[in-house]
Amino acid sequence: MPKAYVLINVKSQHRVKETLVALRRKKGVASADAIFGPYDVIAVIEGQDLEDLSNTVIGDLYDLGHIKNSTTCIAID
């Protein structure tokens, strides 16, 4: 099962908790946590295949409206 780590910057620090709650409800999101550093949130995304993974990252996450930008790191094993 493919897995990706998505490092997320939220548009406003006041929306981090709201973003976490919304992410955790999304299909394919295995976990989501607030973090310190250059990013606000890290999410672990799992899918049946790379296409499923891509649909979650590109479609579902940005539909939240709170995400400013993100970096996706696909796990190789």
C-alpha positions as CSV (number, residue, x, y, z in Angstrom):
1,M,0.0,0.0,0.0
2,P,1.6,3.3,-1.1
3,K,2.1,5.9,1.6
4,A,3.0,9.6,1.5
5,Y,4.1,12.2,4.1
6,V,2.5,15.6,3.3
7,L,4.1,18.6,5.0
8,I,1.5,21.4,5.1
9,N,1.5,25.1,5.6
10,V,-1.9,26.4,6.7
11,K,-3.0,29.9,5.6
12,S,-3.5,31.1,9.2
13,Q,-2.1,29.8,12.5
14,H,-5.7,30.1,13.8
15,R,-6.8,27.4,11.4
16,V,-4.3,24.7,12.4
17,K,-6.7,22.9,14.7
18,E,-9.6,23.2,12.3
19,T,-7.3,21.8,9.5
20,L,-6.3,18.9,11.7
21,V,-9.9,17.9,12.5
22,A,-10.8,18.1,8.8
23,L,-7.8,16.1,7.7
24,R,-8.4,13.4,10.2
25,R,-11.9,12.9,8.8
26,K,-10.7,12.5,5.2
27,K,-10.6,9.0,3.6
28,G,-7.0,8.0,3.1
29,V,-5.6,10.1,5.9
30,A,-3.9,7.7,8.3
31,S,-2.8,10.5,10.7
32,A,-2.4,14.2,10.9
33,D,-0.4,16.1,13.6
34,A,0.6,19.7,14.3
35,I,4.4,20.2,14.2
36,F,7.1,22.8,14.9
37,G,9.4,24.0,12.2
38,P,8.9,25.4,8.7
39,Y,5.6,23.5,8.3
40,D,2.5,23.6,10.5
41,V,1.1,20.1,9.9
42,I,2.3,16.6,8.8
43,A,-0.2,14.1,7.4
44,V,0.3,10.5,6.5
45,I,-1.7,9.5,3.5
46,E,-2.3,5.9,2.4
47,G,-3.9,4.7,-0.8
48,Q,-4.6,1.5,-2.7
49,D,-2.3,2.6,-5.5
50,L,-0.4,5.7,-6.6
51,E,-3.4,7.0,-8.5
52,D,-5.5,6.8,-5.3
53,L,-2.8,8.4,-3.3
54,S,-2.5,11.2,-5.9
55,N,-6.2,11.8,-5.9
56,T,-6.2,12.2,-2.1
57,V,-3.2,14.6,-2.0
58,I,-4.1,16.7,-5.0
59,G,-7.9,16.7,-4.8
60,D,-9.1,16.1,-1.3
61,L,-6.5,18.0,0.7
62,Y,-6.7,21.2,-1.2
63,D,-10.5,21.1,-1.1
64,L,-10.2,22.0,2.6
65,G,-9.4,25.6,1.6
66,H,-7.1,26.1,4.6
67,I,-3.9,24.9,2.9
68,K,-1.4,27.5,1.7
69,N,1.1,25.1,0.3
70,S,2.5,21.6,0.8
71,T,5.4,19.3,0.1
72,T,4.6,15.6,-0.6
73,C,7.2,12.9,0.1
74,I,6.2,9.5,-1.2
75,A,7.6,6.6,0.9
76,I,9.5,4.0,-1.1
77,D,9.2,1.2,1.4
